[in-house]
Amino acid sequence: MEIPKGLISFSTAAIICITVPTILVSSFYIFPNKRKLPRDSVEVIKKRIQSSIISSIISTAIVRYTFNDYSLKVVGTWMGFTFTNFLPSVLISTVLTTVLFIGPIWVDYKQNSLWNNCTCTWINFRNIIIGPVIEELLFRSCMVPVLVAGGLSQTAIIFGSPLLFGIAHLHHMIENIKNGGTFQNALAIAVLQLTYTSLFGFFATFLFFQTGNVISCIVSHMICNYIGLPDLSFWENDPHLRGMGATLYITGLIVFSILTTWYCTYTSLYPLFI
């Protein structure tokens, strides 16, 4: 069942979509005795995992209440909790994301750093498992159906909602300054992070529309976080990797663009929102 456009007002949709990330970010700072510790300390990671799970439950409840006139099954489907075309959805998201990162993957492999994040640590657990799950539940499952019901177009949602996803990461700037970083460095990191997270948000929202399955977004997010921000330092530090590295970076972008355009133009596994 498609989401009826105009089911709720745009202002209601906007309020909900501002509330969702606000609850998440605010929940990170509700433990006064942990505020002075760095975000990568085990104590802070554990507390933030707890608070993020609670915030996702609250946000999911808000969305469920918003669509209270519809059954739990229908609302769950709108939020991407469906097994329809589950395996093709996961396969497509995995292939597209891997193709996009084929350059960084090859460089990391040649530098013997590809498997560094396979270690079992709280930082990796937060970055690669919990972070993608919570963020996709909030920014895709909760926000996209609300925006569709609020009357926004698919294009507006793909390129608009991820900006909130990016802005939600700006609180790291304050943490960087508190930990001794300069304002200029913290600002530069924040701008880079805003750009990177927003770009990924465009892609993840596109996947959500095309597959109607939030798991595909989570898988893509996990791969993205595992690889991390592409490190171009190999150009200076490893001259012997320049040729193939640059070729794979560019090839990955081109093939990703071709596959994404084809996928967007000719097929949609679960056109729930179209």
N, C-alpha and C positions, 0 to 999 in steps of 0.2 A: 504493500500500500504506500503510495507516494505521500509525502508530507504536504498538506494543503498550504499553499502560500497565502499569507494574510491571516493565518490562524491566530496569530498574536500581533500586536502592534510593533512597529519598528522600535519605538522607545522602550518597550518591555524587553525586546530581544537585546537591545543595547545595554540595558541595565544588568541583565543576566550575564552577558558576556564580559562586562567589566567586573561584576561581582565574583565570577569564577576564579580568575587569576588573582584577584585581590585576596580572596580567602586563602589561596595557596601560599602566596608570598607572606602574608601576615602570619600564617601558622608557623613559619620558620623562626619567628622572633618572640614566641610566647613563653619561652623558657629563659627567664632572666639570668640564671646562673650559667647559661651556655653562650650568651651573646658575645663574651669576650674571647671565646675560643675560636680558632680558625675553622673554616667550614669543612676541612678535610680531617679534622680530629674524629676519632671513632665515636666519641660521646655525642658530638653534634650530628654526625651522620645518622646514628640510631634514632635520635630524637626527631630529626627532620623526616626520616622515613615514616615514623609514627604519625607525625602531624600531616604529612602529605596524604597518607592513606585516609585519615579522618576528613581532610578537606575534600578529597575526591568523593567520599561517601556523601558529604553534605551537598556538593555540587550536583551529583547524580540525583539526589533526592529533590533538589530544586527543579531539575529538568523534568523529573517524573511528575511532580506536582503541577508544573506548567502545562503538561499534556495529560492532565488527570482524567479527561473525558475519553481517553483511548486506553485500550487494554495494555497490560504490562508487556505482552508479546509484541504488540505493534510498536510501542515506544522503544523497546529493546532493539528491534530491527532498525528503527530510525537512528539509533545510537551506534549501530554497527555491530551489535551482538548477534551475529547470524553465522550459520555454517553453510549458507548458500555459496557455492563456488569457493569454498574455503581454500582448498589446495591451489587452484589456479591463482587466486588472489595473492597468496603468500609467495608463490613461485614468481609471479610477475613483479611484485615489489622487490624480491630478492635479486632478480636479474637486473632490473632497472638500476637499483642502488649500487650493485656490484659493478655494472658497466660504468656508471658515473665515477666511481672511485677506483677504476682499474689502474690509473696512473699512480696514485698514492699507495695502493696495495702492492704494486710491483716494486716501487721504491723502498717501501718498508721491508719487503721480502729480501731485497738485495742488501739492505742495511742490517739484516738480522733482527729487526724490531717488530716484525709483523705479529709475533705471538706474545709480545710483552704484556698485553692486557688480559692474557688468559689466566694470570695468577688470581687466586681466590683472596681478594681483599675487600674491605668494606667500601673503599673508594670505587673499585671496579663494579661492585654489586650495585652501588648507587647510580653510577654513570651509565652502565650498560644494561641493567635489568630494571631497577625501580624507576629511574628517571624516565625512560621511554614509555613504560607502562602508564605511569601516573599522568605524564604530560599529554599523551595521546588520548587518554580517557577524558581529560579536561578540555583540551583545545580542539579535539576533533569530535569525540563522542558527545560531549555536552554542548559545545558551542555551535557546531555546524547545523544540526537539526533546528536549533533555536533561531539561527539566522535565516534559514530557509523558510521557517514558519513566519518569520518577521517580514518576508517579502523580498529579501535580497536575491540578486541573481547569482548564478553559480560563479561567474567571473569575479563579481564583487567579493564574494566570500573567499575564493581562492587567493586573491591578492590583498584582501583587507584583513581578514581575521588573523593571519600569521603575524601581522604587525604587533598584535597584542601578545602573541607568543614570544616575539622577540623582546618587547618591552618588559615582559615578566622576568627576563633574565638580567635586567639592568641593576637589580639590587646587588649584584656581584661587585659593581663599581664601588659602592659604599664599603663593602667588606674589604676590597683591595686597599682602599685608603686607610681603613682602620688597622690593617695588617702592615702598614708602613709604606705602602706604595704612594708615589706622587700623584697629584691630581691629573697631570698630563698623561701619564702612563695608564692610569685607571680609566680615563676617558677614551684613550685610543683602544684599549682592550674592549671597553663597553661598546664602542661603535662597531668594531670588528665582530663582536659577538652578536650584536643586534642584526647586522647584515647577514651573517652566516645562519643564525637561527630563523630569520625571516625567510631567507631563500629556501631553507629546508622546509619551513612551514608551508610555502607555496606548493612544494612537491607532495608533502604529506596530505594536504587538503585535497589536492588533485587525486591522489590515490584513494582517499576516502570516498570521493564522489564516484570514481570509476568502479571501485570494487564494492562499496557499501559495507565494507568489513574493516573494523578498526584494527584487527590483528595484522593486516597487511601494513598498516601505518606503524604499528609497534615494531614489527620485524625490520622495516626500513630504518626506523629511528635507532634501533639497537646496532645495526650495521654502521650507521653514520657515527654514532657515539664511540663505537669500538675503534674505527679508523681514526676519528678525530679530525680536527681542522687540517687540511692538506699542508704539509710542511715543504716549502719550496727551497729550503736551505741547501738541499742536495745540489742545486745549480752551482753553488760556490764551493761547498765542502766535498762533493764527489763528482768531479768533472767527467769521469768515465760513465756516469749515469745520465748525463745531460741528454744525449741524443734519444735513447730509448725512452727515458723518463718523460721528456717533453712530448715525444710522439704519442705515448700512451695517455698522457694528460689530455691532449687535444683530441685524440681518437675517441677517448671515453666520452668527452663532451659532445662530439658530433654524433656518435652512435646513440647516446642517451637521448639527444634531441630528436633524432629520426624515429627511434622506438616510441618515445613519448608522444610525438605527433601522430604516428600511426595508431597508437593505442587510443588516443583521444578522438581521432577522426573516424576510425573504422569499427571500433568495438567498445563495449562497456559491459563488464561482467554482470553488473547489478545496478542498472540505471534507476536507482531509487528516487533520486532527487531531480531528474531531468524532466 
